[in-house]
Amino acid sequence: MKALLLLLITLPLHAHYDALGIGTAMTDLIITASDEFVERHAGKKGGSSVVTIAKVDEILAELDQDPVIIPGGSCANTLKGLARLGIPAAYHLRDGIDEYGMRYEENLKQNNLTVIKVEDQELPSGRLVCLVTPDKNRTFLSVPSAGAAFCPQDLQPSCFKDVRLVHLDGYSLRNKSLVEAAMKLAKANNATVSFDPGCFQLVREHKSEIFSLLEQYVDILFLNEQELKELSDLSATEACRALSHLVEVCVVLQGQKGCLVGSKNHVFHCPSRTVEVVDTTGAGDLFASGFLYGVLSGSDLHRAAYIGNYLGSTVIQHMGAEIPDEEWPQILAHIAP
């Protein structure tokens, strides 16, 4: 109740932002690890599993290295990118009041986001161990904690008023009906809904639920090829075409090959540039930032895909899911109309 009252006092009566993200607050702990280590502790490489704090402590002790600590979470990464591109944006979350939670909130504000936070007085803030293997692939082990308690009753309907875009990711599907409740509020306010499943394991776990969301609410869908394979046995192009009958726009990320974009039964390929890969964490999230920026700015889908590829190929040249401050002026100059 205390947290709810605080929200009602601090929230504006009407939104002063165009994009709203609903997601799980997670602080990334990025560590390098061998394929053997990943197989032993996380199972299939490239997946996302929920673990305990004790398991995180075990991994950190065994690897004996200082992780790179960056406030993250797929949806938050996308909204931060949008805000850095100049789109007024907000992030709605539930998080703890510990050091990680305070650092997370400050990071959102530093990235120009309006923060709409439900404070959890009991549970700690969420953490995500990101194991980066020599091939630059990443495997996630998450401890959602306070973020896992984010529920439909926490959502503030006034936050959705006059918003043009609401973005969500698949990690929130583990919060039962949160995603559908948020999408319903978005549609009630005539907002575009974009959705990124986040991981092939999440698609596997929630396949029928995802199809239901696509049919009823989603306008823009982002998928990588692993996630696409969980939804369809068709080739990437034909699967993209088929999904474009369920949603307005379907985007399939293909790594260094670029992306496929499907809309109204038409599919086209947009190549990406070749860069030196340091860490692929955040590639899809920042692609979504660029693509959604293009859409919100009135660009056609070809231009939106180009901007998405440009941001995705920029973030993978750095460790973690954030582009350094000093690179944003050059990015803004490059994508200017």
Summary of the structure (lengths in Angstrom):
residues: 337
radius of gyration: 18.5
end to end distance: 46.8
largest distance: 52.5
contacts: 1214
relative contact order: 0.14
helix: 46%
strand: 23%
